[in-house]
Amino acid sequence: VFDTSGHVITNNHVVEGVGDEITVVLTDGSALEAEIVGSDPAYDIAVLKVERRDLTPLPMGDSAAVVVGDEVLAMGAPLGLESTVTSGIVSATNRPVVAGDSSSRSYINAIQTDAAINPGNSGGPLIDMSGRVIGVNSAIATPPGSANGAAGNIGLGFAIPAAQVVKTAGQLIDTGSAQHPVIGVMLDTSYSGPGARVRADGDEPVTEGGPADKAGVEPGDVIVRFDGRTVQGPDDLIVAIRSKSVGDTVQMT
């Protein structure tokens, strides 16, 4: 529960493709009809709304202050087991995670945790020891070769940071859609070296008049650092860009 206006946060992949009949079930067993206010596959966030105005929202924490080793609790309904809480620590911050498929791909600058997260935890909160939401559980790592639907907890779970959740949820509530920051380049996905290479050919690899163009980026350039972070590859760069807000100024090498 996000606020006292009936807004409820979950993942986009939880509600994607299920139609208009959505039910929110509270811990006391009561069921509420809900509508989708807005959803965003790129950040894997969706906002629902119910008619109740007496629900108590969880307070949002400062995800920027989270450090490795912090104790956390993951809440949700893993494998259909409602009101389940698991515990662990923050294993990493700013972990670039790309989830989903080509039709609905999410780029998450994630909080990684070893708290047990399984299918059914999606959309549930990751909370600190003061009961504040520092993230929304979104994805789990799976061993190579795992069959679809057969994946379970291996101690590698990922949550969308609360700062991103608050920003995107606010945009969805206000306008029904989310803003996505861009730098205005087309990346060469065939490049296998360090960094992310801008395409050297094709239709406008550097958008004319865009941020990268104004900064002097040229076709064929390799981006190796972004906002103080080493860029490992194209997905890493996209995740780093998506973690920013439209209008932010960053240094890029």
Stockholm file with secondary structure:
# STOCKHOLM 1.0

chainA/1-253         VFDTSGHVITNNHVVEGVGDEITVVLTDGSALEAEIVGSDPAYDIAVLKVERRDLTPLPMGDSAAVVVGDEVLAMGAPLGLESTVTSGIVSATNRPVVAGDSSSRSYINAIQTDAAINPGNSGGPLIDMSGRVIGVNSAIATPPGSANGAAGNIGLGFAIPAAQVVKTAGQLIDTGSAQHPVIGVMLDTSYSGPGARVRADGDEPVTEGGPADKAGVEPGDVIVRFDGRTVQGPDDLIVAIRSKSVGDTVQMT
#=GR chainA/1-253 SS CCSTTSEEEECHHHHTTSCSCEEEECTTSCEEEEEEEEEETTTTEEEEECSCSCCCCCCBCCGGGCCTTCEEEEEECGGGCTTEEEEEEEEEEEEEEEEEETTEEEEEEEEEECSCCCTTCTTCEEECTTSCEEEEEEEECCCTTCCTTCCCCSSCEEEEEHHHHHHHHHHHHHHSSCCCCCCCBCBCTTCCSSSEEBCSSSSCSBCTTSHHHHTTCCTTCEECEETTEECCSHHHHHHHHHTSCTTCCCCBC
#=GC SS_cons         CCSTTSEEEECHHHHTTSCSCEEEECTTSCEEEEEEEEEETTTTEEEEECSCSCCCCCCBCCGGGCCTTCEEEEEECGGGCTTEEEEEEEEEEEEEEEEEETTEEEEEEEEEECSCCCTTCTTCEEECTTSCEEEEEEEECCCTTCCTTCCCCSSCEEEEEHHHHHHHHHHHHHHSSCCCCCCCBCBCTTCCSSSEEBCSSSSCSBCTTSHHHHTTCCTTCEECEETTEECCSHHHHHHHHHTSCTTCCCCBC
//
